[in-house]
Amino acid sequence: MTCALCGTRATSEAEALSWTTSVERGRTLHHCVTCSREHLRAIEGKFDSDWW
Ligand SMILES: [Zn+2]
């Protein structure tokens, strides 16, 4: 499992469980904990996901 944003890889299943999974336009994306936080901030800022 690789982070869609920073390319970090989850090294264990436990780590992967803390990641965020989202589906955008039929594609499943995984985000590490750090990027999930950034992602949430972006959503709260009402950015369209196209910007990244
Ligand atoms: Zn990441």
mmCIF file of the protein (N, C-alpha, C, O) and its ligand, coordinates in Angstrom:
data_MODEL
# 
_entry.id   MODEL 
# 
loop_
_entity.id 
_entity.type 
_entity.pdbx_number_of_molecules 
1 polymer     1 
2 non-polymer 1 
# 
_entity_poly.entity_id                      1 
_entity_poly.type                           'polypeptide(L)' 
_entity_poly.nstd_linkage                   no 
_entity_poly.nstd_monomer                   no 
_entity_poly.pdbx_seq_one_letter_code       MTCALCGTRATSEAEALSWTTSVERGRTLHHCVTCSREHLRAIEGKFDSDWW 
_entity_poly.pdbx_seq_one_letter_code_can   MTCALCGTRATSEAEALSWTTSVERGRTLHHCVTCSREHLRAIEGKFDSDWW 
_entity_poly.pdbx_strand_id                 A 
# 
loop_
_entity_poly_seq.entity_id 
_entity_poly_seq.num 
_entity_poly_seq.mon_id 
_entity_poly_seq.hetero 
1 1  MET n 
1 2  THR n 
1 3  CYS n 
1 4  ALA n 
1 5  LEU n 
1 6  CYS n 
1 7  GLY n 
1 8  THR n 
1 9  ARG n 
1 10 ALA n 
1 11 THR n 
1 12 SER n 
1 13 GLU n 
1 14 ALA n 
1 15 GLU n 
1 16 ALA n 
1 17 LEU n 
1 18 SER n 
1 19 TRP n 
1 20 THR n 
1 21 THR n 
1 22 SER n 
1 23 VAL n 
1 24 GLU n 
1 25 ARG n 
1 26 GLY n 
1 27 ARG n 
1 28 THR n 
1 29 LEU n 
1 30 HIS n 
1 31 HIS n 
1 32 CYS n 
1 33 VAL n 
1 34 THR n 
1 35 CYS n 
1 36 SER n 
1 37 ARG n 
1 38 GLU n 
1 39 HIS n 
1 40 LEU n 
1 41 ARG n 
1 42 ALA n 
1 43 ILE n 
1 44 GLU n 
1 45 GLY n 
1 46 LYS n 
1 47 PHE n 
1 48 ASP n 
1 49 SER n 
1 50 ASP n 
1 51 TRP n 
1 52 TRP n 
# 
loop_
_struct_asym.id 
_struct_asym.entity_id 
A 1 
B 2 
# 
loop_
_chem_comp.id 
_chem_comp.type 
_chem_comp.mon_nstd_flag 
ALA 'L-peptide linking' y 
ARG 'L-peptide linking' y 
ASP 'L-peptide linking' y 
CYS 'L-peptide linking' y 
GLU 'L-peptide linking' y 
GLY 'peptide linking'   y 
HIS 'L-peptide linking' y 
ILE 'L-peptide linking' y 
LEU 'L-peptide linking' y 
LYS 'L-peptide linking' y 
MET 'L-peptide linking' y 
PHE 'L-peptide linking' y 
SER 'L-peptide linking' y 
THR 'L-peptide linking' y 
TRP 'L-peptide linking' y 
VAL 'L-peptide linking' y 
ZN  non-polymer         . 
# 
_pdbx_entity_nonpoly.entity_id   2 
_pdbx_entity_nonpoly.name        ? 
_pdbx_entity_nonpoly.comp_id     ZN 
# 
_pdbx_nonpoly_scheme.asym_id         B 
_pdbx_nonpoly_scheme.entity_id       2 
_pdbx_nonpoly_scheme.mon_id          ZN 
_pdbx_nonpoly_scheme.ndb_seq_num     1 
_pdbx_nonpoly_scheme.pdb_seq_num     101 
_pdbx_nonpoly_scheme.auth_seq_num    101 
_pdbx_nonpoly_scheme.pdb_mon_id      ZN 
_pdbx_nonpoly_scheme.auth_mon_id     ZN 
_pdbx_nonpoly_scheme.pdb_strand_id   A 
_pdbx_nonpoly_scheme.pdb_ins_code    . 
# 
loop_
_atom_site.group_PDB 
_atom_site.id 
_atom_site.type_symbol 
_atom_site.label_atom_id 
_atom_site.label_alt_id 
_atom_site.label_comp_id 
_atom_site.label_asym_id 
_atom_site.label_entity_id 
_atom_site.label_seq_id 
_atom_site.pdbx_PDB_ins_code 
_atom_site.Cartn_x 
_atom_site.Cartn_y 
_atom_site.Cartn_z 
_atom_site.occupancy 
_atom_site.B_iso_or_equiv 
_atom_site.pdbx_formal_charge 
_atom_site.auth_seq_id 
_atom_site.auth_comp_id 
_atom_site.auth_asym_id 
_atom_site.auth_atom_id 
_atom_site.pdbx_PDB_model_num 
ATOM   1   N  N  . MET A 1 1  ? 0.846   -1.191 0.000   1.00 0.00 ? 1   MET A N  1 
ATOM   2   C  CA . MET A 1 1  ? 0.000   0.000  0.000   1.00 0.00 ? 1   MET A CA 1 
ATOM   3   C  C  . MET A 1 1  ? 0.886   1.248  0.000   1.00 0.00 ? 1   MET A C  1 
ATOM   4   O  O  . MET A 1 1  ? 1.763   1.400  0.850   1.00 0.00 ? 1   MET A O  1 
ATOM   5   N  N  . THR A 1 2  ? 0.651   2.102  -0.929  1.00 0.00 ? 2   THR A N  1 
ATOM   6   C  CA . THR A 1 2  ? 1.491   3.295  -1.094  1.00 0.00 ? 2   THR A CA 1 
ATOM   7   C  C  . THR A 1 2  ? 0.636   4.554  -0.998  1.00 0.00 ? 2   THR A C  1 
ATOM   8   O  O  . THR A 1 2  ? -0.457  4.621  -1.560  1.00 0.00 ? 2   THR A O  1 
ATOM   9   N  N  . CYS A 1 3  ? 1.138   5.526  -0.296  1.00 0.00 ? 3   CYS A N  1 
ATOM   10  C  CA . CYS A 1 3  ? 0.420   6.787  -0.165  1.00 0.00 ? 3   CYS A CA 1 
ATOM   11  C  C  . CYS A 1 3  ? 0.301   7.471  -1.516  1.00 0.00 ? 3   CYS A C  1 
ATOM   12  O  O  . CYS A 1 3  ? 1.284   7.605  -2.245  1.00 0.00 ? 3   CYS A O  1 
ATOM   13  N  N  . ALA A 1 4  ? -0.906  7.901  -1.843  1.00 0.00 ? 4   ALA A N  1 
ATOM   14  C  CA . ALA A 1 4  ? -1.155  8.525  -3.145  1.00 0.00 ? 4   ALA A CA 1 
ATOM   15  C  C  . ALA A 1 4  ? -0.509  9.906  -3.236  1.00 0.00 ? 4   ALA A C  1 
ATOM   16  O  O  . ALA A 1 4  ? -0.312  10.438 -4.329  1.00 0.00 ? 4   ALA A O  1 
ATOM   17  N  N  . LEU A 1 5  ? -0.185  10.474 -2.093  1.00 0.00 ? 5   LEU A N  1 
ATOM   18  C  CA . LEU A 1 5  ? 0.349   11.829 -2.104  1.00 0.00 ? 5   LEU A CA 1 
ATOM   19  C  C  . LEU A 1 5  ? 1.863   11.880 -1.991  1.00 0.00 ? 5   LEU A C  1 
ATOM   20  O  O  . LEU A 1 5  ? 2.527   12.519 -2.807  1.00 0.00 ? 5   LEU A O  1 
ATOM   21  N  N  . CYS A 1 6  ? 2.409   11.217 -0.995  1.00 0.00 ? 6   CYS A N  1 
ATOM   22  C  CA . CYS A 1 6  ? 3.849   11.350 -0.756  1.00 0.00 ? 6   CYS A CA 1 
ATOM   23  C  C  . CYS A 1 6  ? 4.624   10.098 -1.138  1.00 0.00 ? 6   CYS A C  1 
ATOM   24  O  O  . CYS A 1 6  ? 5.855   10.114 -1.133  1.00 0.00 ? 6   CYS A O  1 
ATOM   25  N  N  . GLY A 1 7  ? 3.929   9.013  -1.468  1.00 0.00 ? 7   GLY A N  1 
ATOM   26  C  CA . GLY A 1 7  ? 4.627   7.819  -1.914  1.00 0.00 ? 7   GLY A CA 1 
ATOM   27  C  C  . GLY A 1 7  ? 5.161   6.943  -0.801  1.00 0.00 ? 7   GLY A C  1 
ATOM   28  O  O  . GLY A 1 7  ? 5.812   5.932  -1.060  1.00 0.00 ? 7   GLY A O  1 
ATOM   29  N  N  . THR A 1 8  ? 4.888   7.327  0.441   1.00 0.00 ? 8   THR A N  1 
ATOM   30  C  CA . THR A 1 8  ? 5.295   6.508  1.574   1.00 0.00 ? 8   THR A CA 1 
ATOM   31  C  C  . THR A 1 8  ? 4.596   5.161  1.535   1.00 0.00 ? 8   THR A C  1 
ATOM   32  O  O  . THR A 1 8  ? 3.431   5.066  1.150   1.00 0.00 ? 8   THR A O  1 
ATOM   33  N  N  . ARG A 1 9  ? 5.308   4.133  1.932   1.00 0.00 ? 9   ARG A N  1 
ATOM   34  C  CA . ARG A 1 9  ? 4.693   2.816  1.951   1.00 0.00 ? 9   ARG A CA 1 
ATOM   35  C  C  . ARG A 1 9  ? 4.375   2.403  3.378   1.00 0.00 ? 9   ARG A C  1 
ATOM   36  O  O  . ARG A 1 9  ? 5.165   2.632  4.295   1.00 0.00 ? 9   ARG A O  1 
ATOM   37  N  N  . ALA A 1 10 ? 3.212   1.795  3.555   1.00 0.00 ? 10  ALA A N  1 
ATOM   38  C  CA . ALA A 1 10 ? 2.865   1.227  4.856   1.00 0.00 ? 10  ALA A CA 1 
ATOM   39  C  C  . ALA A 1 10 ? 3.703   -0.035 5.039   1.00 0.00 ? 10  ALA A C  1 
ATOM   40  O  O  . ALA A 1 10 ? 3.708   -0.921 4.184   1.00 0.00 ? 10  ALA A O  1 
ATOM   41  N  N  . THR A 1 11 ? 4.396   -0.101 6.141   1.00 0.00 ? 11  THR A N  1 
ATOM   42  C  CA . THR A 1 11 ? 5.314   -1.214 6.350   1.00 0.00 ? 11  THR A CA 1 
ATOM   43  C  C  . THR A 1 11 ? 4.674   -2.358 7.110   1.00 0.00 ? 11  THR A C  1 
ATOM   44  O  O  . THR A 1 11 ? 5.231   -3.453 7.173   1.00 0.00 ? 11  THR A O  1 
ATOM   45  N  N  . SER A 1 12 ? 3.513   -2.113 7.686   1.00 0.00 ? 12  SER A N  1 
ATOM   46  C  CA . SER A 1 12 ? 2.840   -3.186 8.413   1.00 0.00 ? 12  SER A CA 1 
ATOM   47  C  C  . SER A 1 12 ? 1.335   -3.036 8.277   1.00 0.00 ? 12  SER A C  1 
ATOM   48  O  O  . SER A 1 12 ? 0.828   -1.976 7.911   1.00 0.00 ? 12  SER A O  1 
ATOM   49  N  N  . GLU A 1 13 ? 0.637   -4.109 8.577   1.00 0.00 ? 13  GLU A N  1 
ATOM   50  C  CA . GLU A 1 13 ? -0.814  -4.065 8.477   1.00 0.00 ? 13  GLU A CA 1 
ATOM   51  C  C  . GLU A 1 13 ? -1.396  -3.093 9.497   1.00 0.00 ? 13  GLU A C  1 
ATOM   52  O  O  . GLU A 1 13 ? -2.379  -2.402 9.229   1.00 0.00 ? 13  GLU A O  1 
ATOM   53  N  N  . ALA A 1 14 ? -0.771  -3.054 10.671  1.00 0.00 ? 14  ALA A N  1 
ATOM   54  C  CA . ALA A 1 14 ? -1.244  -2.146 11.713  1.00 0.00 ? 14  ALA A CA 1 
ATOM   55  C  C  . ALA A 1 14 ? -1.119  -0.709 11.241  1.00 0.00 ? 14  ALA A C  1 
ATOM   56  O  O  . ALA A 1 14 ? -2.003  0.117  11.470  1.00 0.00 ? 14  ALA A O  1 
ATOM   57  N  N  . GLU A 1 15 ? -0.008  -0.425 10.580  1.00 0.00 ? 15  GLU A N  1 
ATOM   58  C  CA . GLU A 1 15 ? 0.191   0.923  10.073  1.00 0.00 ? 15  GLU A CA 1 
ATOM   59  C  C  . GLU A 1 15 ? -0.836  1.230  8.989   1.00 0.00 ? 15  GLU A C  1 
ATOM   60  O  O  . GLU A 1 15 ? -1.396  2.325  8.940   1.00 0.00 ? 15  GLU A O  1 
ATOM   61  N  N  . ALA A 1 16 ? -1.070  0.267  8.136   1.00 0.00 ? 16  ALA A N  1 
ATOM   62  C  CA . ALA A 1 16 ? -2.015  0.455  7.036   1.00 0.00 ? 16  ALA A CA 1 
ATOM   63  C  C  . ALA A 1 16 ? -3.408  0.759  7.562   1.00 0.00 ? 16  ALA A C  1 
ATOM   64  O  O  . ALA A 1 16 ? -4.161  1.512  6.945   1.00 0.00 ? 16  ALA A O  1 
ATOM   65  N  N  . LEU A 1 17 ? -3.749  0.177  8.694   1.00 0.00 ? 17  LEU A N  1 
ATOM   66  C  CA . LEU A 1 17 ? -5.085  0.379  9.259   1.00 0.00 ? 17  LEU A CA 1 
ATOM   67  C  C  . LEU A 1 17 ? -5.312  1.821  9.676   1.00 0.00 ? 17  LEU A C  1 
ATOM   68  O  O  . LEU A 1 17 ? -6.450  2.288  9.713   1.00 0.00 ? 17  LEU A O  1 
ATOM   69  N  N  . SER A 1 18 ? -4.249  2.519  9.986   1.00 0.00 ? 18  SER A N  1 
ATOM   70  C  CA . SER A 1 18 ? -4.395  3.903  10.425  1.00 0.00 ? 18  SER A CA 1 
ATOM   71  C  C  . SER A 1 18 ? -4.454  4.850  9.228   1.00 0.00 ? 18  SER A C  1 
ATOM   72  O  O  . SER A 1 18 ? -4.686  6.049  9.382   1.00 0.00 ? 18  SER A O  1 
ATOM   73  N  N  . TRP A 1 19 ? -4.242  4.299  8.044   1.00 0.00 ? 19  TRP A N  1 
ATOM   74  C  CA . TRP A 1 19 ? -4.299  5.122  6.843   1.00 0.00 ? 19  TRP A CA 1 
ATOM   75  C  C  . TRP A 1 19 ? -5.739  5.401  6.458   1.00 0.00 ? 19  TRP A C  1 
ATOM   76  O  O  . TRP A 1 19 ? -6.664  4.721  6.900   1.00 0.00 ? 19  TRP A O  1 
ATOM   77  N  N  . THR A 1 20 ? -5.905  6.407  5.634   1.00 0.00 ? 20  THR A N  1 
ATOM   78  C  CA . THR A 1 20 ? -7.228  6.768  5.136   1.00 0.00 ? 20  THR A CA 1 
ATOM   79  C  C  . THR A 1 20 ? -7.389  6.269  3.703   1.00 0.00 ? 20  THR A C  1 
ATOM   80  O  O  . THR A 1 20 ? -6.494  6.414  2.871   1.00 0.00 ? 20  THR A O  1 
ATOM   81  N  N  . THR A 1 21 ? -8.531  5.690  3.442   1.00 0.00 ? 21  THR A N  1 
ATOM   82  C  CA . THR A 1 21 ? -8.834  5.259  2.085   1.00 0.00 ? 21  THR A CA 1 
ATOM   83  C  C  . THR A 1 21 ? -9.969  6.107  1.554   1.00 0.00 ? 21  THR A C  1 
ATOM   84  O  O  . THR A 1 21 ? -10.980 6.298  2.228   1.00 0.00 ? 21  THR A O  1 
ATOM   85  N  N  . SER A 1 22 ? -9.804  6.609  0.362   1.00 0.00 ? 22  SER A N  1 
ATOM   86  C  CA . SER A 1 22 ? -10.887 7.368  -0.252  1.00 0.00 ? 22  SER A CA 1 
ATOM   87  C  C  . SER A 1 22 ? -11.033 6.938  -1.703  1.00 0.00 ? 22  SER A C  1 
ATOM   88  O  O  . SER A 1 22 ? -10.085 6.478  -2.340  1.00 0.00 ? 22  SER A O  1 
ATOM   89  N  N  . VAL A 1 23 ? -12.227 7.100  -2.191  1.00 0.00 ? 23  VAL A N  1 
ATOM   90  C  CA . VAL A 1 23 ? -12.473 6.749  -3.585  1.00 0.00 ? 23  VAL A CA 1 
ATOM   91  C  C  . VAL A 1 23 ? -12.788 8.015  -4.349  1.00 0.00 ? 23  VAL A C  1 
ATOM   92  O  O  . VAL A 1 23 ? -13.740 8.728  -4.033  1.00 0.00 ? 23  VAL A O  1 
ATOM   93  N  N  . GLU A 1 24 ? -11.991 8.283  -5.342  1.00 0.00 ? 24  GLU A N  1 
ATOM   94  C  CA . GLU A 1 24 ? -12.220 9.461  -6.157  1.00 0.00 ? 24  GLU A CA 1 
ATOM   95  C  C  . GLU A 1 24 ? -12.324 9.044  -7.604  1.00 0.00 ? 24  GLU A C  1 
ATOM   96  O  O  . GLU A 1 24 ? -11.385 8.488  -8.174  1.00 0.00 ? 24  GLU A O  1 
ATOM   97  N  N  . ARG A 1 25 ? -13.469 9.314  -8.191  1.00 0.00 ? 25  ARG A N  1 
ATOM   98  C  CA . ARG A 1 25 ? -13.714 8.954  -9.587  1.00 0.00 ? 25  ARG A CA 1 
ATOM   99  C  C  . ARG A 1 25 ? -13.393 7.491  -9.855  1.00 0.00 ? 25  ARG A C  1 
ATOM   100 O  O  . ARG A 1 25 ? -12.760 7.151  -10.854 1.00 0.00 ? 25  ARG A O  1 
ATOM   101 N  N  . GLY A 1 26 ? -13.837 6.643  -8.954  1.00 0.00 ? 26  GLY A N  1 
ATOM   102 C  CA . GLY A 1 26 ? -13.679 5.217  -9.175  1.00 0.00 ? 26  GLY A CA 1 
ATOM   103 C  C  . GLY A 1 26 ? -12.310 4.675  -8.832  1.00 0.00 ? 26  GLY A C  1 
ATOM   104 O  O  . GLY A 1 26 ? -12.096 3.464  -8.892  1.00 0.00 ? 26  GLY A O  1 
ATOM   105 N  N  . ARG A 1 27 ? -11.369 5.547  -8.473  1.00 0.00 ? 27  ARG A N  1 
ATOM   106 C  CA . ARG A 1 27 ? -10.041 5.076  -8.087  1.00 0.00 ? 27  ARG A CA 1 
ATOM   107 C  C  . ARG A 1 27 ? -9.925  5.069  -6.577  1.00 0.00 ? 27  ARG A C  1 
ATOM   108 O  O  . ARG A 1 27 ? -10.320 6.027  -5.912  1.00 0.00 ? 27  ARG A O  1 
ATOM   109 N  N  . THR A 1 28 ? -9.393  4.006  -6.044  1.00 0.00 ? 28  THR A N  1 
ATOM   110 C  CA . THR A 1 28 ? -9.185  3.933  -4.609  1.00 0.00 ? 28  THR A CA 1 
ATOM   111 C  C  . THR A 1 28 ? -7.819  4.509  -4.283  1.00 0.00 ? 28  THR A C  1 
ATOM   112 O  O  . THR A 1 28 ? -6.798  4.069  -4.811  1.00 0.00 ? 28  THR A O  1 
ATOM   113 N  N  . LEU A 1 29 ? -7.821  5.498  -3.406  1.00 0.00 ? 29  LEU A N  1 
ATOM   114 C  CA . LEU A 1 29 ? -6.575  6.141  -3.022  1.00 0.00 ? 29  LEU A CA 1 
ATOM   115 C  C  . LEU A 1 29 ? -6.308  5.905  -1.548  1.00 0.00 ? 29  LEU A C  1 
ATOM   116 O  O  . LEU A 1 29 ? -7.225  5.893  -0.727  1.00 0.00 ? 29  LEU A O  1 
ATOM   117 N  N  . HIS A 1 30 ? -5.050  5.720  -1.231  1.00 0.00 ? 30  HIS A N  1 
ATOM   118 C  CA . HIS A 1 30 ? -4.664  5.541  0.165   1.00 0.00 ? 30  HIS A CA 1 
ATOM   119 C  C  . HIS A 1 30 ? -3.805  6.729  0.576   1.00 0.00 ? 30  HIS A C  1 
ATOM   120 O  O  . HIS A 1 30 ? -2.973  7.217  -0.189  1.00 0.00 ? 30  HIS A O  1 
ATOM   121 N  N  . HIS A 1 31 ? -4.029  7.176  1.799   1.00 0.00 ? 31  HIS A N  1 
ATOM   122 C  CA . HIS A 1 31 ? -3.244  8.299  2.298   1.00 0.00 ? 31  HIS A CA 1 
ATOM   123 C  C  . HIS A 1 31 ? -2.672  7.951  3.662   1.00 0.00 ? 31  HIS A C  1 
ATOM   124 O  O  . HIS A 1 31 ? -3.377  7.446  4.536   1.00 0.00 ? 31  HIS A O  1 
ATOM   125 N  N  . CYS A 1 32 ? -1.393  8.225  3.832   1.00 0.00 ? 32  CYS A N  1 
ATOM   126 C  CA . CYS A 1 32 ? -0.755  7.968  5.118   1.00 0.00 ? 32  CYS A CA 1 
ATOM   127 C  C  . CYS A 1 32 ? -1.315  8.937  6.159   1.00 0.00 ? 32  CYS A C  1 
ATOM   128 O  O  . CYS A 1 32 ? -2.050  9.865  5.822   1.00 0.00 ? 32  CYS A O  1 
ATOM   129 N  N  . VAL A 1 33 ? -0.968  8.717  7.406   1.00 0.00 ? 33  VAL A N  1 
ATOM   130 C  CA . VAL A 1 33 ? -1.522  9.514  8.490   1.00 0.00 ? 33  VAL A CA 1 
ATOM   131 C  C  . VAL A 1 33 ? -1.237  10.998 8.277   1.00 0.00 ? 33  VAL A C  1 
ATOM   132 O  O  . VAL A 1 33 ? -2.111  11.843 8.467   1.00 0.00 ? 33  VAL A O  1 
ATOM   133 N  N  . THR A 1 34 ? -0.015  11.298 7.884   1.00 0.00 ? 34  THR A N  1 
ATOM   134 C  CA . THR A 1 34 ? 0.365   12.693 7.675   1.00 0.00 ? 34  THR A CA 1 
ATOM   135 C  C  . THR A 1 34 ? -0.459  13.329 6.565   1.00 0.00 ? 34  THR A C  1 
ATOM   136 O  O  . THR A 1 34 ? -0.991  14.427 6.726   1.00 0.00 ? 34  THR A O  1 
ATOM   137 N  N  . CYS A 1 35 ? -0.558  12.643 5.457   1.00 0.00 ? 35  CYS A N  1 
ATOM   138 C  CA . CYS A 1 35 ? -1.287  13.202 4.320   1.00 0.00 ? 35  CYS A CA 1 
ATOM   139 C  C  . CYS A 1 35 ? -2.790  13.218 4.580   1.00 0.00 ? 35  CYS A C  1 
ATOM   140 O  O  . CYS A 1 35 ? -3.498  14.084 4.066   1.00 0.00 ? 35  CYS A O  1 
ATOM   141 N  N  . SER A 1 36 ? -3.278  12.271 5.371   1.00 0.00 ? 36  SER A N  1 
ATOM   142 C  CA . SER A 1 36 ? -4.696  12.271 5.712   1.00 0.00 ? 36  SER A CA 1 
ATOM   143 C  C  . SER A 1 36 ? -5.055  13.562 6.419   1.00 0.00 ? 36  SER A C  1 
ATOM   144 O  O  . SER A 1 36 ? -6.107  14.162 6.196   1.00 0.00 ? 36  SER A O  1 
ATOM   145 N  N  . ARG A 1 37 ? -4.134  13.961 7.278   1.00 0.00 ? 37  ARG A N  1 
ATOM   146 C  CA . ARG A 1 37 ? -4.349  15.203 8.022   1.00 0.00 ? 37  ARG A CA 1 
ATOM   147 C  C  . ARG A 1 37 ? -4.411  16.377 7.042   1.00 0.00 ? 37  ARG A C  1 
ATOM   148 O  O  . ARG A 1 37 ? -5.283  17.240 7.140   1.00 0.00 ? 37  ARG A O  1 
ATOM   149 N  N  . GLU A 1 38 ? -3.485  16.391 6.114   1.00 0.00 ? 38  GLU A N  1 
ATOM   150 C  CA . GLU A 1 38 ? -3.478  17.449 5.106   1.00 0.00 ? 38  GLU A CA 1 
ATOM   151 C  C  . GLU A 1 38 ? -4.744  17.394 4.261   1.00 0.00 ? 38  GLU A C  1 
ATOM   152 O  O  . GLU A 1 38 ? -5.345  18.414 3.922   1.00 0.00 ? 38  GLU A O  1 
ATOM   153 N  N  . HIS A 1 39 ? -5.118  16.176 3.939   1.00 0.00 ? 39  HIS A N  1 
ATOM   154 C  CA . HIS A 1 39 ? -6.307  15.953 3.120   1.00 0.00 ? 39  HIS A CA 1 
ATOM   155 C  C  . HIS A 1 39 ? -7.539  16.509 3.827   1.00 0.00 ? 39  HIS A C  1 
ATOM   156 O  O  . HIS A 1 39 ? -8.355  17.200 3.218   1.00 0.00 ? 39  HIS A O  1 
ATOM   157 N  N  . LEU A 1 40 ? -7.665  16.204 5.105   1.00 0.00 ? 40  LEU A N  1 
ATOM   158 C  CA . LEU A 1 40 ? -8.816  16.674 5.863   1.00 0.00 ? 40  LEU A CA 1 
ATOM   159 C  C  . LEU A 1 40 ? -8.859  18.188 5.894   1.00 0.00 ? 40  LEU A C  1 
ATOM   160 O  O  . LEU A 1 40 ? -9.919  18.805 5.790   1.00 0.00 ? 40  LEU A O  1 
ATOM   161 N  N  . ARG A 1 41 ? -7.681  18.771 6.039   1.00 0.00 ? 41  ARG A N  1 
ATOM   162 C  CA . ARG A 1 41 ? -7.620  20.217 6.076   1.00 0.00 ? 41  ARG A CA 1 
ATOM   163 C  C  . ARG A 1 41 ? -8.090  20.781 4.733   1.00 0.00 ? 41  ARG A C  1 
ATOM   164 O  O  . ARG A 1 41 ? -8.785  21.797 4.683   1.00 0.00 ? 41  ARG A O  1 
ATOM   165 N  N  . ALA A 1 42 ? -7.708  20.117 3.664   1.00 0.00 ? 42  ALA A N  1 
ATOM   166 C  CA . ALA A 1 42 ? -8.107  20.555 2.334   1.00 0.00 ? 42  ALA A CA 1 
ATOM   167 C  C  . ALA A 1 42 ? -9.617  20.455 2.169   1.00 0.00 ? 42  ALA A C  1 
ATOM   168 O  O  . ALA A 1 42 ? -10.250 21.346 1.602   1.00 0.00 ? 42  ALA A O  1 
ATOM   169 N  N  . ILE A 1 43 ? -10.186 19.367 2.669   1.00 0.00 ? 43  ILE A N  1 
ATOM   170 C  CA . ILE A 1 43 ? -11.630 19.184 2.569   1.00 0.00 ? 43  ILE A CA 1 
ATOM   171 C  C  . ILE A 1 43 ? -12.336 20.264 3.375   1.00 0.00 ? 43  ILE A C  1 
ATOM   172 O  O  . ILE A 1 43 ? -13.320 20.853 2.926   1.00 0.00 ? 43  ILE A O  1 
ATOM   173 N  N  . GLU A 1 44 ? -11.818 20.511 4.570   1.00 0.00 ? 44  GLU A N  1 
ATOM   174 C  CA . GLU A 1 44 ? -12.433 21.531 5.409   1.00 0.00 ? 44  GLU A CA 1 
ATOM   175 C  C  . GLU A 1 44 ? -12.317 22.896 4.751   1.00 0.00 ? 44  GLU A C  1 
ATOM   176 O  O  . GLU A 1 44 ? -13.182 23.755 4.929   1.00 0.00 ? 44  GLU A O  1 
ATOM   177 N  N  . GLY A 1 45 ? -11.237 23.096 3.983   1.00 0.00 ? 45  GLY A N  1 
ATOM   178 C  CA . GLY A 1 45 ? -11.056 24.353 3.281   1.00 0.00 ? 45  GLY A CA 1 
ATOM   179 C  C  . GLY A 1 45 ? -11.861 24.396 2.002   1.00 0.00 ? 45  GLY A C  1 
ATOM   180 O  O  . GLY A 1 45 ? -11.816 25.374 1.255   1.00 0.00 ? 45  GLY A O  1 
ATOM   181 N  N  . LYS A 1 46 ? -12.607 23.312 1.752   1.00 0.00 ? 46  LYS A N  1 
ATOM   182 C  CA . LYS A 1 46 ? -13.464 23.209 0.578   1.00 0.00 ? 46  LYS A CA 1 
ATOM   183 C  C  . LYS A 1 46 ? -12.704 23.348 -0.740  1.00 0.00 ? 46  LYS A C  1 
ATOM   184 O  O  . LYS A 1 46 ? -13.216 23.893 -1.718  1.00 0.00 ? 46  LYS A O  1 
ATOM   185 N  N  . PHE A 1 47 ? -11.485 22.848 -0.741  1.00 0.00 ? 47  PHE A N  1 
ATOM   186 C  CA . PHE A 1 47 ? -10.767 22.774 -1.994  1.00 0.00 ? 47  PHE A CA 1 
ATOM   187 C  C  . PHE A 1 47 ? -11.328 21.622 -2.805  1.00 0.00 ? 47  PHE A C  1 
ATOM   188 O  O  . PHE A 1 47 ? -11.736 20.601 -2.251  1.00 0.00 ? 47  PHE A O  1 
ATOM   189 N  N  . ASP A 1 48 ? -11.347 21.784 -4.085  1.00 0.00 ? 48  ASP A N  1 
ATOM   190 C  CA . ASP A 1 48 ? -11.698 20.663 -4.932  1.00 0.00 ? 48  ASP A CA 1 
ATOM   191 C  C  . ASP A 1 48 ? -10.503 19.725 -4.954  1.00 0.00 ? 48  ASP A C  1 
ATOM   192 O  O  . ASP A 1 48 ? -9.357  20.173 -4.908  1.00 0.00 ? 48  ASP A O  1 
ATOM   193 N  N  . SER A 1 49 ? -10.765 18.427 -5.025  1.00 0.00 ? 49  SER A N  1 
ATOM   194 C  CA . SER A 1 49 ? -9.664  17.480 -4.975  1.00 0.00 ? 49  SER A CA 1 
ATOM   195 C  C  . SER A 1 49 ? -8.794  17.548 -6.238  1.00 0.00 ? 49  SER A C  1 
ATOM   196 O  O  . SER A 1 49 ? -7.724  16.942 -6.290  1.00 0.00 ? 49  SER A O  1 
ATOM   197 N  N  . ASP A 1 50 ? -9.252  18.279 -7.240  1.00 0.00 ? 50  ASP A N  1 
ATOM   198 C  CA . ASP A 1 50 ? -8.462  18.396 -8.463  1.00 0.00 ? 50  ASP A CA 1 
ATOM   199 C  C  . ASP A 1 50 ? -7.148  19.136 -8.259  1.00 0.00 ? 50  ASP A C  1 
ATOM   200 O  O  . ASP A 1 50 ? -6.199  18.963 -9.024  1.00 0.00 ? 50  ASP A O  1 
ATOM   201 N  N  . TRP A 1 51 ? -7.106  19.955 -7.226  1.00 0.00 ? 51  TRP A N  1 
ATOM   202 C  CA . TRP A 1 51 ? -5.918  20.792 -7.072  1.00 0.00 ? 51  TRP A CA 1 
ATOM   203 C  C  . TRP A 1 51 ? -4.675  19.993 -6.760  1.00 0.00 ? 51  TRP A C  1 
ATOM   204 O  O  . TRP A 1 51 ? -3.563  20.482 -6.959  1.00 0.00 ? 51  TRP A O  1 
ATOM   205 N  N  . TRP A 1 52 ? -4.834  18.796 -6.285  1.00 0.00 ? 52  TRP A N  1 
ATOM   206 C  CA . TRP A 1 52 ? -3.667  17.951 -6.043  1.00 0.00 ? 52  TRP A CA 1 
ATOM   207 C  C  . TRP A 1 52 ? -3.838  16.674 -6.781  1.00 0.00 ? 52  TRP A C  1 
ATOM   208 O  O  . TRP A 1 52 ? -2.968  15.805 -6.721  1.00 0.00 ? 52  TRP A O  1 
HETATM 209 ZN ZN . ZN  B 2 .  ? 1.528   10.441 2.544   1.00 0.00 2 101 ZN  A ZN 1 
# 
